[in-house]
Structure formats: C-alpha cells, structure tokens
C-alpha cells in the first residue's frame, strides 16, 4: 500500500488505486478524515494538482465525501466499500485467469492447482 | 490573470553564427510546476539566461507580467544557475544574511529549517562542503524566497537520491499556489511525478508543451519513455 507509482499509466489513476486500497483494507476507516491534498502529495512525492484530481475522482464515485467544515472523509456507506472491494477482487481474479490461460492452463486445471496449493497453506 | 511569462519570437544567435534559440514562442502559466526538457545544447540554459536578463536577445523578447527582464522582474524571479556562484570563504549563516540583504522576499527561518532537516551546519564554510552539499545549500536559498517564478537550472543533478526526494518534496510543499516552478533537467524519471506540464525543446524551438497526465493518457507511456522516443539518437 506504499506509493508505488512506477507504471506508465496516468499518475492520478495509480494514486486512486492506492487510496482505494487503503480504504478497503481499513487503513483509512469509514468516516475517518483523509489527510490534506498537500500532505498526501508530499507523502506520495507527486504534484498537488494530480493528487487533487485523484481525490476528486474518488469523491465522484462516492468512496470519499466532502464535509464543508472538516475536509474530506471516507464514506460511512459500508455497502459501497464492500461493492468496491468485490469489484477489485473480480479484477484480480480475471487478470489471474488470463495469465494462467497464457500458460496453457484450463479452468479445471487452475481450480485443481488452486485447491492443492490452498491445501498446502492450511 | 494573463500568463506569467511570454516568450515571443525569441532568437539568440551567439558569435560564429551559432543559433541557440530560433524564433521561440512559449507561454508559461501561473501556479504550475513545469519541466523544461531537451537534449544537451537544445537551448534550455540560453532561454533561462534570457529570462533572467543575463543575455541580450538577438531578436524577439521575453516578458514577465508584461515586463522585460530588469530590476523589477528580478524581484519576482528566484533563479538557480547551473553553477554555484557563492564565495567559498563565506559561512552558511553569512550567506543567509547576504540573501536577507539582497531579497525582500527571503524567509531566513524557512532556510534554517531546511538546512537543519538536511543536517547542514550554519557555521560551515562553503569551501568545506562537498559539491552536492553546496548545491543543496544553493537550492535552499533559492527556494526560501517568496517568488512568483522559480527558475531552476538542473537543480538535482549533483545530489544523492535521498536528498533528491527531500528537495522534490520541498518544492511540492513550499511553493505557493500562484507561483510557478520552471526547472530544466535530464533526470526525467525522478521528476515527472511532481510536474504539471513539460516543455520539450530541440534546436532552439518548442516541439511540445503538454501535461504529464495527457502524455501518459494519450501515448500510454511515461514522459521519460516518450522523451527517449522523441529524442532517440
């Protein structure tokens, strides 16, 4: 969850991913105040305007809400946090499945492998 | 408000007919951090020196708030030259007093804070400092003014990566929202995350002025990668 902004994608999109993850994982708790744009920009080593853009986008999709007096906070809408969590999980799984297909694995083989390795962990 | 800096048809021809700037046109907005990028000899330093009134244009002009370079514009611009110009026998605290005398907008407390964050002693004589530390001191002085425009010629080239991060954070947190920072560098990958816009120059002309995010969005690559493609040798 550190600011690992090394891909070639737009920087605001990478920032957005990090903050989203921090909300889902509970590092920023529901209803908690989010640090200021300047502080976050300094922490991430990015341009404040870029940080602003990422936060505005999070506000637009509802994960972050603005209180007139107290700045930006994480939403208290647990359904929304859960929905985002599920969406990200599906993205991860479909990415994983795509990679396994490239390796020539069938869905059945993937499931078998997954269960075998899950068994090793337990 | 109108643009902060306007470069109009600016041309500089040195002796022996070397054309450094070739009818350059450029507008620099307020409140942005802008990278001036180009290969060696593309005209970056010539442009910066013309903005600071250190060279005379052969043709065209550069205007800041509508004014040609002069005593007034020097009050607005805080300039970091590519070489250090301080007297080696000075101590750091003498340098702070020197800047206080020279610039009304210099904030000594800000400079002292940054010096202490980077563990640089105010009692040290400049000649006892390493090259990189001298560069840090100079940048601290320049960034401790309340200028409208900071012009930094290769500000991070000589310092280690940890100090580089500190310096970039300082630029992000210190500059006021209406001020613009224009910096030239070759170290694009280190710096592109703090930039709003980049200007690519080649052979004394502007070949691109765009936002970092737009380049990444449209080209699908970082500014560093795009620079390598545009200026491939």
Interface residues (C-beta under 8 A of the other chain):
Chain A: X5 X8 X9 X10 X11 X12 X38 X41 X42 X44 X45 X46 X47 X48 X49 X50 X53
Chain B: X32 X33 X165 X168 X169 X172 X173 X193 X194 X195 X196 X212 X213 X216 X217 X220 X221 X222 X225
